Amino acid sequence: MARRNYGLLALTLFLLTCITCTNDVFAGVKITGAGATFPYPIYAKWAYSYGKLTGARINYQSIGSGGGIQQIKAGTVDFGASDAPLEADELERFGLIQFPMVIGGVVPVLNLKGIKNGQLKMTGEVLSCIYLGKIKKWDDPRIVALNPGLDLPSRSITVVHRSDGSGTTWIFTRYLSQVNDEWKKSVGFGKAVQWPAGVGGKGNEGVAAYAKRINGALAYVEYAYAIQNRLNPVALKNKDGSFVLPSAKTFEAAASNADWEHAPGLGVVLTNQPGKDSWPITGASFILMRKNQNDLKRAQAVLKFFDWCYHDGRKAALKLDYIPVPLKVVDIVEKLWANSLKASGRPVWPIKQ
């Protein structure tokens, strides 16, 4: 999921050791990472706060998920970051583990005069039929049936999608593939697809601009963009049959209800998860690390940073419209660290003082 336009896609965060640092045993250890652009703002915030506290030096290059995967496979960084999880066989082939670091969501939004915020209801089937170009008007009987009492106009629906490849599109089209077999067969899912209908906007900001300007528009954006641009979200029917709105509560419900323990390589895709409160188009951003570490102290420094993010960085995540990983999932992640990560045959986690 691409998050905000920072001018350059390859952004680098480099924190120098603070003069006011504590005597932390890992002060001054250099940590390097690269990958997904979606989590960059919260990684930057976490790294800055953690650097002030401990003196850690963290260099994260926001170059996209594909670049992060390539670099961790090559062993040129301490961790990679990807918005789409790797398959278990690929993890095994390259000697990697993965774990979720932060949660986000994709939100269908509309611009239709007379319809209040969060008032319009949709199902995944209806949403996918609109993006297939099969439902063309807002007063289509299938939309009317879901919204009795709403005065829906006979206005054309302007479908808005991403014109560039993105993790946001990967999550959105993955969901549409799960709820509509025709979409799955004819379009499929990926960071870029051949859209059957609509107009394209570059980045979340481009899509949001169309959604704000065009009366009759239906678009999809990341949750933060929906909030920051005051866009009107759709109430979406989830797998359990409840109509829910996007929020921290419904994103966390999706993450909590997912079967993390039995997912190969923790590669959970959070779309269409069970639970009456679950938002159907939720996604996680993942961290990738090598199972066999070359430097025990550096590996422990990386995990100590992530552990701090999980526990002490939760408020900062929420302020930036990200959803922290549920603590019960954090427990599963830290068990994975203890069982899978080693340096010269020694366990990397937990850290023994």
C-alpha positions in Angstrom: 0.0 0.0 0.0 1.6 3.2 -1.1 0.8 5.8 1.5 1.8 9.4 0.9 3.7 11.2 -1.8 7.1 12.2 -0.5 8.5 13.3 -3.8 11.0 10.5 -4.0 9.9 6.9 -3.6 13.3 6.0 -2.2 13.3 7.8 1.1 16.0 7.3 3.6 15.7 7.7 7.4 19.1 8.0 9.1 19.2 8.8 12.8 22.5 9.8 14.3 23.3 8.8 17.9 21.7 11.3 20.2 24.0 13.3 22.6 21.5 12.6 25.4 21.5 8.8 24.8 21.2 6.4 27.7 23.8 3.7 28.3 21.7 1.1 26.4 23.9 -1.9 25.4 22.8 -1.4 21.8 23.4 2.3 21.6 25.2 3.1 18.4 24.4 -0.2 16.7 23.5 0.4 13.0 20.3 -1.2 11.8 19.4 -1.2 8.1 16.1 -2.0 6.4 14.4 -1.4 3.1 11.0 -2.0 1.4 7.4 -1.0 1.6 6.4 2.7 1.2 3.1 2.2 3.1 4.6 1.9 6.6 7.3 4.6 6.1 5.7 7.4 8.2 5.2 5.2 11.2 8.7 3.5 10.8 10.2 7.0 10.7 8.3 8.1 13.8 9.2 5.0 15.7 12.9 5.1 14.7 13.1 8.8 15.7 11.6 8.2 19.1 13.5 5.0 19.7 16.8 6.7 18.6 16.3 9.5 21.1 15.7 7.0 23.8 18.5 4.5 23.1 20.9 6.0 20.7 20.2 3.4 18.0 21.0 4.3 14.4 18.4 3.2 12.0 18.5 3.5 8.2 15.2 2.5 6.4 15.0 3.0 2.7 11.4 3.3 1.5 11.9 1.8 -2.0 8.8 -0.4 -2.4 8.0 -4.0 -1.3 9.8 -5.6 -4.3 13.0 -3.8 -3.6 12.9 -4.8 0.1 12.3 -8.4 -0.8 15.3 -8.4 -3.2 17.6 -6.8 -0.6 16.7 -9.1 2.3 17.2 -12.1 -0.1 20.6 -10.8 -1.0 21.5 -10.2 2.6 22.3 -6.5 2.1 19.9 -5.3 4.9 19.0 -6.4 8.4 15.3 -6.5 7.5 13.0 -6.1 4.5 9.5 -4.8 4.5 6.6 -6.0 2.2 2.9 -5.2 2.1 2.2 -8.7 0.6 3.3 -11.8 2.5 5.6 -14.3 0.8 4.5 -17.9 0.4 5.9 -20.4 2.8 8.0 -22.2 0.2 9.6 -19.0 -0.9 10.5 -18.1 2.7 12.0 -21.6 3.2 13.9 -21.4 -0.1 15.7 -18.2 0.9 16.0 -18.9 4.7 13.6 -16.2 5.8 10.9 -15.5 8.4 8.2 -12.9 8.2 5.9 -11.3 10.7 3.3 -8.5 10.7 4.5 -5.1 11.9 1.5 -2.8 11.4 -2.1 -3.0 10.2 -4.0 -0.8 7.7 -7.1 -0.9 5.6 -8.5 0.0 2.2 -11.8 1.9 2.1 -14.3 2.3 -0.7 -15.5 5.9 -0.7 -18.2 7.7 -2.6 -19.2 11.2 -3.6 -22.9 11.4 -4.0 -24.9 14.5 -3.0 -27.6 13.8 -0.4 -25.9 10.7 1.0 -24.5 11.2 4.5 -21.2 9.9 5.8 -21.2 6.1 6.2 -24.9 5.9 5.2 -24.7 3.9 2.0 -24.5 0.1 2.4 -22.8 -2.3 -0.1 -21.9 -5.9 -0.3 -18.7 -7.3 -1.9 -20.7 -8.7 -4.8 -22.2 -5.3 -5.6 -18.9 -3.5 -5.2 -17.2 -5.9 -7.6 -20.0 -5.6 -10.1 -19.6 -1.9 -10.1 -15.8 -2.3 -10.8 -16.6 -4.8 -13.5 -18.8 -2.1 -15.2 -22.0 -4.2 -14.8 -23.6 -1.8 -12.4 -23.6 1.7 -13.9 -26.1 3.8 -12.1 -26.5 4.7 -8.4 -30.2 3.7 -8.5 -29.5 0.2 -9.8 -32.0 -2.2 -8.1 -29.1 -4.1 -6.5 -28.0 -0.9 -4.6 -31.5 0.2 -3.9 -32.4 -3.2 -2.3 -29.5 -2.7 0.2 -30.5 0.8 1.0 -34.3 1.1 1.5 -35.4 4.6 2.3 -32.3 6.3 0.7 -33.1 8.6 -2.2 -30.6 7.3 -4.7 -30.3 9.4 -7.9 -30.3 8.0 -11.5 -26.7 9.2 -11.8 -23.9 7.4 -13.5 -21.2 5.9 -11.3 -17.7 7.1 -12.1 -15.4 4.3 -11.0 -12.0 5.5 -9.8 -9.0 3.2 -9.5 -5.2 3.4 -9.2 -3.3 4.0 -12.4 0.0 3.0 -10.8 0.9 -0.3 -9.2 0.4 -0.4 -5.5 -0.1 -2.6 -2.5 -3.5 -0.8 -2.0 -4.6 -2.3 -5.3 -3.2 -5.7 -4.3 -5.4 -5.8 -1.2 -8.5 -4.3 -2.9 -8.4 -6.7 -5.9 -7.6 -9.7 -3.6 -10.8 -8.9 -1.8 -12.8 -8.6 -5.0 -11.4 -12.0 -6.1 -12.6 -13.6 -2.9 -16.1 -12.4 -3.1 -16.8 -12.6 -6.9 -15.7 -15.6 -9.0 -16.1 -13.6 -12.2 -13.7 -11.0 -11.0 -11.3 -13.8 -9.9 -11.4 -15.4 -13.4 -11.5 -12.3 -15.6 -9.4 -9.7 -13.7 -7.7 -11.4 -10.7 -5.6 -9.6 -8.2 -2.2 -7.9 -8.1 -0.5 -4.6 -7.6 -1.6 -3.6 -11.1 -4.5 -5.2 -13.1 -6.4 -4.5 -16.3 -9.4 -2.5 -15.0 -12.7 -3.2 -16.8 -14.1 0.3 -16.2 -13.3 3.7 -14.8 -10.7 6.3 -14.6 -7.2 6.1 -13.0 -5.6 8.3 -10.4 -1.9 8.2 -9.5 -1.3 7.4 -5.9 -3.8 7.6 -3.1 -3.7 11.4 -3.5 -4.7 11.2 -7.1 -7.6 8.8 -6.4 -8.8 11.0 -3.5 -8.7 14.1 -5.7 -11.0 12.4 -8.2 -13.3 11.2 -5.4 -13.6 14.7 -4.0 -14.2 16.4 -7.4 -16.7 14.1 -9.2 -20.3 13.9 -8.1 -21.1 10.2 -8.5 -17.6 8.9 -7.9 -16.8 5.6 -6.3 -13.2 5.0 -5.4 -10.9 3.1 -3.0 -8.2 4.6 -0.9 -6.2 3.8 2.2 -7.9 4.6 5.5 -5.6 7.5 6.3 -6.6 9.2 3.0 -10.3 8.7 3.7 -9.9 10.3 7.1 -7.6 13.1 6.1 -9.7 14.1 3.0 -13.0 13.7 4.8 -14.2 11.2 2.2 -17.5 9.3 2.6 -16.9 5.6 3.4 -19.2 2.8 2.4 -20.6 0.5 5.0 -19.5 -2.9 3.8 -21.1 -6.2 4.6 -18.5 -8.6 6.1 -18.1 -12.3 6.0 -20.3 -12.7 9.1 -23.1 -10.7 7.5 -22.7 -7.5 9.5 -22.5 -4.0 7.8 -19.4 -2.3 9.3 -17.6 1.0 8.8 -13.8 1.3 8.7 -12.2 2.1 12.0 -9.4 1.1 14.3 -11.8 -1.2 16.0 -12.9 -3.0 12.8 -9.3 -3.3 11.5 -8.1 -4.7 14.8 -11.1 -7.2 14.8 -10.0 -8.5 11.4 -6.4 -8.9 12.5 -7.5 -10.6 15.8 -9.9 -13.0 14.2 -7.4 -14.2 11.6 -5.8 -17.7 12.1 -2.2 -16.5 12.6 -1.0 -19.6 14.4 -1.9 -22.0 11.6 -1.0 -19.7 8.7 2.2 -21.0 6.9 5.0 -18.5 7.5 2.5 -16.2 9.3 1.4 -15.2 5.8 -2.1 -14.1 6.7 -4.1 -12.1 4.2 -6.5 -10.1 6.2 -9.2 -9.6 3.6 -12.6 -11.2 4.2 -11.8 -12.4 7.7 -14.5 -13.8 10.0 -16.0 -11.8 12.9 -19.0 -9.6 13.3 -16.8 -6.5 13.7 -14.2 -7.3 11.1 -13.5 -4.8 8.3 -13.4 -6.9 5.1 -10.6 -5.1 3.3 -7.9 -5.1 6.0 -4.2 -5.6 5.3 -0.9 -6.1 7.2 2.6 -4.9 6.3 5.3 -7.5 7.0 8.9 -7.6 8.1 11.3 -10.1 6.6 14.4 -11.3 8.4 17.0 -14.0 7.7 16.8 -17.1 10.0 20.5 -17.4 10.3 22.0 -14.1 11.5 25.7 -13.2 11.1 25.9 -10.8 14.1 24.1 -11.7 17.4 24.3 -8.2 18.8 22.9 -6.6 15.7 20.1 -9.1 15.3 19.1 -8.6 19.0 19.2 -4.8 18.4 16.7 -5.2 15.5 14.4 -7.3 17.6 14.6 -5.1 20.6 13.5 -2.2 18.3 10.6 -4.1 16.9 9.6 -5.2 20.4 9.6 -1.6 21.5 7.4 -0.7 18.5 4.9 -3.4 19.3 4.5 -2.3 22.9 5.6 1.4 23.3 4.8 2.6 19.8 1.1 1.8 19.8 -0.1 5.4 20.5 2.2 6.8 17.8 0.7 4.3 15.3 -2.8 5.3 16.1 -2.0 9.0 15.8 -0.8 8.4 12.2 -3.9 6.3 11.4 -2.2 3.0 11.5 -3.5 0.1 13.6 -1.1 -1.6 16.0 -0.7 -5.4 15.7 -2.9 -7.0 18.4 -1.0 -8.1 21.4 -2.1 -11.7 21.2 -0.5 -11.7 17.7 2.6 -10.1 19.1 3.0 -13.1 21.4 2.9 -15.4 18.4 5.5 -13.3 16.6 7.9 -13.3 19.6 7.6 -17.1 19.9 8.6 -17.3 16.2 11.6 -15.1 17.0 12.6 -17.5 19.8 12.2 -20.6 17.8 13.5 -19.6 14.4 16.2 -16.9 14.7 19.8 -17.9 15.5 23.3 -16.4 15.2 26.2 -18.9 15.2 23.8 -21.5 16.6 22.7 -19.3 19.5 19.1 -18.1 19.9 18.7 -14.4 19.2 15.5 -14.0 21.3 14.8 -13.5 24.2 17.7 -11.3 25.0 19.6 -12.5 28.1 21.2 -9.6 30.0 
